[in-house]
């Protein structure tokens, strides 16, 4: 998958999470989305 497409998908998911979730759940979902995008783009952690 092209990194630009992944970035767009991540942004859309973050907007949806921001709109529909609240509190700690929202924070956890946003972190998971960002970590998943980073792992995919950079090929892993470490």
C-alpha positions as CSV (number, residue, x, y, z in Angstrom):
1,X,0.0,0.0,0.0
2,X,1.3,3.5,-0.9
3,X,2.3,5.5,2.2
4,X,0.1,8.4,1.0
5,X,-3.0,6.2,0.9
6,X,-2.1,4.9,4.4
7,X,-1.8,8.5,5.6
8,X,-5.2,9.3,4.2
9,X,-6.8,6.2,5.8
10,X,-5.1,7.0,9.2
11,X,-6.4,10.6,9.1
12,X,-10.0,9.4,8.3
13,X,-9.9,6.9,11.1
14,X,-8.6,9.5,13.5
15,X,-11.3,11.9,12.6
16,X,-14.0,9.2,13.1
17,X,-12.5,8.2,16.4
18,X,-12.4,11.9,17.5
19,X,-16.0,12.4,16.5
20,X,-17.6,9.2,17.9
21,X,-15.4,8.2,20.9
22,X,-14.8,9.9,24.2
23,X,-12.2,10.0,27.0
24,X,-9.7,7.3,27.5
25,X,-11.2,5.1,24.7
26,X,-10.6,7.9,22.2
27,X,-7.0,8.3,23.4
28,X,-6.3,4.6,23.2
29,X,-7.8,4.3,19.7
30,X,-5.8,7.3,18.4
31,X,-2.6,5.8,19.8
32,X,-3.3,2.5,18.2
33,X,-4.0,4.1,14.8
34,X,-0.8,6.1,14.9
35,X,1.3,3.1,16.0
36,X,-0.1,0.9,13.3
37,X,0.6,3.5,10.7
38,X,4.1,4.0,11.9
39,X,4.9,0.3,12.0
40,X,3.5,-0.1,8.5
41,X,5.4,2.9,7.0
42,X,8.8,2.3,8.8
43,X,8.7,-1.5,8.7
44,X,8.6,-2.2,12.4
45,X,9.8,-0.8,15.7
46,X,13.5,-1.0,16.6
